[in-house]
Amino acid sequence: MKKNFWKRLGKRLGIVALAAGAAFMLAGCGNSSSSGKNVKITILQGKVENNKQFKQIAKQYEKSHPNVTIEVTSIGGGTQYDPVLKTRISSGNAPTIFSLAGPADVKQFKAHEADLSDTKAAKAAQPGTLDAVKNDQGKAVGLPFNVEGYGFVYNKKVFEKAGIDPESLTTVDKLEAAVKQLDAQKSELGIKGVFALPGKEAWIMSDHLANLYIAQDYNGNAQKLYKSKKMPFTKNADMKTMLDLQKNYSIKPVMQLDYSAQVNQYFSQGKTAMIQQGDWIYPTVEGIDKNFAQNDIGMIPIPVPGEEGKLPVGTSLYWAVNSQKSKTEQKAAKDFLDWLYTSKAGKKDVVNKLHFVPAYKGFSNYKMSDPLTSVVFKYTQEHKTTGWAFPGYTGTSWDPDVAQPNLQKYLSGKQSWDKTVQNMTDGWAKQQKSSN
């Protein structure tokens, strides 16, 4: 995983769960080995927001694969994933299954990555979803967990009361007009702010918001960005406009808001009209107010000049199988991943239990089970999406050490936008030069 990625991911999901997440893979790597031998699989993973569901799937899988014992550890919350994985590897306790977050991880852990190209799951993967995890030989060494999408998650009741159709906010001008209207009616609408921009969670700006503008120089391709010597950032002025809009009409003080305040405290309790987030927040919102989550939330694309009406959809995490483990362990791991994404029982759980938007073919007859994943699935099926380029800097030091602190300096008024952009582009060039 990228440096600091898992820390941010844990915060984003708003859940700190280790033991429960581990249970997931219990299901995870069941062994369908025809030899009948007992096999122990160890899994180290960091997507901890679906712990309860993973545990249910784990038990289900083990019942039908009784020859497998699975030991799972989940990393999340304030714990970074990469250091834990590195420690496990160096101590001789490397997991059978681990996770990759993009090209930088593929390079970093290449000595432990099995070729997954011939798995049923890899063959069923949607076009483009394996591009970020192909090795130097062009072999897929990762399988996508799912695809995710993000935009402005909004409160339906607030918009209805204000007389605004969120689906009509297809341009920056239309969005700005609606934001001003909402702001003028805050008291009547019962909200504290139109947005809740979490200045403390810099990844929300450096990854998701910046991606909308940085990605345009790379056609949304993470590999192109990862290999690029320079970062043009030609659309930075458009990013400034959107960042300023969120900052100016956000609950204050922006720099004291974190993910928990944004999602749990304000949005889930109806205190803000909309927030910049993705479909992954659904389990958190549902846990706070199930009725609100099921009936009163929706998501629209962030209007980006030249890319209007498109939702950014991509994959942030991939499963990898440890090539240093025995053939039996590797087979058991691959069998589980194949089961999860290609069997009838597994596919049902992917959609209904995990609330995943599948990154695989064969799900056309399935209906997404919540309003946010339904939006992502709809835009994906209609091919109205833009790519995720930010996994191209996932795993590098540029994001946590350059992009995030500079964006926070701008948000806090300590640095101009021009200086912020210069530091970000210069920092990218410096990193790329030193890494080669």
TADA-V713083 format. One record per helix or strand of 2 or more residues. SS is the DSSP state (helix for helix, strand for strand). FROM is the first residue (numbers start at 0). LEN is the number of residues. Records with the same first field share a line. If there is no record, write none. Layout:
SS = FROM-LEN ; FROM-LEN
This chain:
helix = 4-9 ; 18-10 ; 50-14 ; 80-10 ; 102-6 ; 109-3 ; 119-5 ; 130-3 ; 155-7 ; 165-3 ; 171-13 ; 185-4 ; 202-16 ; 221-6 ; 235-13 ; 253-3 ; 258-9 ; 278-10 ; 289-6 ; 326-16 ; 343-9 ; 370-11 ; 389-3 ; 396-15 ; 416-18
strand = 38-7 ; 67-7 ; 96-4 ; 142-2 ; 146-9 ; 273-5 ; 296-4 ; 310-4 ; 317-5 ; 384-2
